[in-house]
């Protein structure tokens, strides 16, 4: 799995199964943003919209559970 950790100063920092990696931001798909899940397809990155949505939903659910535990 490849996740965009952040895009800053023309560099995209990616979290991969083997660790962190940096690539030029211009290699990111149009509209890609922090937290997006990417796939390497042929010779370029593509946002995996379904995996991104599922990941965001899991994170939101964890945050809700933690908040409920504090209330």
C-alpha positions in Angstrom: 0.0 0.0 0.0 1.2 3.5 -0.8 -0.2 6.5 1.1 0.6 10.1 0.6 1.9 11.3 3.9 2.3 14.9 2.7 3.1 17.1 -0.3 5.4 20.0 0.6 7.7 22.2 -1.4 7.4 20.2 -4.6 8.1 16.9 -2.8 5.6 14.1 -2.1 6.4 12.0 1.0 4.9 8.5 0.6 4.4 5.9 3.2 5.0 2.5 1.7 5.2 -1.1 2.9 9.0 -0.8 3.0 9.2 2.7 4.6 9.0 6.3 3.7 9.9 7.4 0.2 10.1 10.8 -1.5 9.2 11.6 -5.1 8.7 14.8 -7.0 5.2 16.1 -6.4 4.6 16.5 -10.2 4.5 12.6 -10.3 1.4 12.7 -8.2 -2.0 12.4 -9.9 -4.0 15.6 -10.4 -5.9 16.5 -7.3 -4.1 14.0 -5.1 -3.9 15.0 -1.4 -2.6 13.9 2.0 -4.0 10.6 3.0 -4.8 9.3 -0.5 -4.0 5.7 -1.2 -2.1 5.3 -4.4 -1.5 2.4 -6.8 1.5 2.2 -9.2 -0.1 1.4 -12.6 2.3 0.8 -15.5 4.6 3.8 -15.1 2.6 6.3 -13.0 0.6 6.7 -9.8 -3.2 6.6 -9.6 -5.4 7.4 -6.6 -7.3 4.3 -5.4 -10.5 6.1 -4.6 -12.2 3.1 -3.0 -9.2 2.2 -0.7 -8.8 5.9 0.2 -12.5 6.2 1.3 -12.3 2.9 3.2 -9.1 4.1 5.0 -10.6 7.5 5.9 -13.8 5.8 7.2 -11.7 3.4 9.4 -9.7 6.4 10.8 -12.9 8.4 11.5 -14.5 5.5 13.3 -11.4 5.0 15.5 -11.5 8.7 16.3 -15.2 8.5 17.2 -14.6 5.5 19.5 -11.8 7.3 21.3 -13.9 10.4 21.8 -16.8 8.3 23.2 -14.3 6.7 25.6 -13.3 10.1 27.0 -16.9 11.4 27.4 
